[in-house]
């Protein structure tokens, strides 16, 4: 199983980023997927989750209305579109497969002017 995140970086407050997570080694299209984040000195928290067919999503209250999780089962990829970013969103973002228990390596998102 491999989960490879990309798309992180430095963005100004109010800006947007799209994270991608390319999955392999398991039946992606049958698996719910999640995005988590961990800020310095804080516990890892779940940001968003999407069902296997994309028909159901849920979000942490802190990102609801600003972040959108989606997936492309033909590409074995899950996305996290983030907008209206603020300093509180600075963290390492991780892709997670609940079915396998595997995590990606993480991608850093830094929101700063």
N, C-alpha and C positions, 0 to 999 in steps of 0.2 A: 504494500500500500504506500502510495506517495501522494502528498498534498503539497503543492507548491504555490505559495502566494506571490503576488506581484502587484505593483501599482502604488505602493506607499511613497512617501516623500514629505517634503516641506511645503506647506501651503499657508497662505495668509488667512487670518480670521475672516469668515464669511465665504471662503472659497469652497471648492468641491474637489473630490477625488473619487476615482473608481478603483476598488480593489478587485483582483481576480484570484481565483484559486483553481488550479488545474489538478484534477484528481485522476488517479490510475490505480490499478491493482485490486479493484473491487467493483461490484455492480452499482455504479454511480446512480443510474436512473431509478434504482429501487431504494435509494437511501436518502433520508432526510439529511440536511447539512446545516451547520451553524457557523456563525462568526462570533468570536470572543475577542476581548481586548484586555490588556493589562497595563495600567499606568504605573509609573514608579512609586513604590511603597504601598501599592493597593493590590487587592486580590483580583484575580482574573474574573471577569464578568461576561455573561453572555449578552451579546448585542442584538443578534437576530437569528432566527431559525426559519428554514423553509422546508416544506414537505417534499417528498420524492418527485411529485409531478408539478411542483410549484404552485399548487392550488391553495395552499395554506401558508401563511407567514405570521410570525409574531416578533415583537420588538421590545427591547428594554424601554422603559418610560423615558429615559434620558435621551433617546435618539428617535423616538416615534415622531413621524412627520418630517424628519430630516434625512433619514437613511432608508434605503430601499434594497432589500435582498432579492436576488433573482438567480435563475439558473438556465443553462443551456445543456440539456441532456445529450444532445448530439455532439457537443464539444467536451462533455465531462467537466464542465466548468461552472462554478458558482461565483456570483459577483456581489459586491457591496458598493452601492452608489451612495456616497456621502456628500451632503450639501450643508450649507450654513454652518460650516465647521467653526468651532471655537476652541479655546485653549484646553478646555476640559476633555476634548476628544483626543488629545495627545496621548498616545499609547502604542504599544506593539499589538498589532491585530493578527489574530490567528484563525485559521480555518480548522474546523473540527468535524470529523465524521463519527456521529454517535454509534453507528452500526459496527464500526471497526475499533473505535477507541483511539484512532490515530489523530495526531495533530500535525499541522504544517509547521514550518520553521519560524513563521512570523514575519511580518513586514511592519516597519516603523512608520508611523504617521505623526508628524509634528506640525502643530498649528501655531504659528508665530509670525509676528510682523517684523 
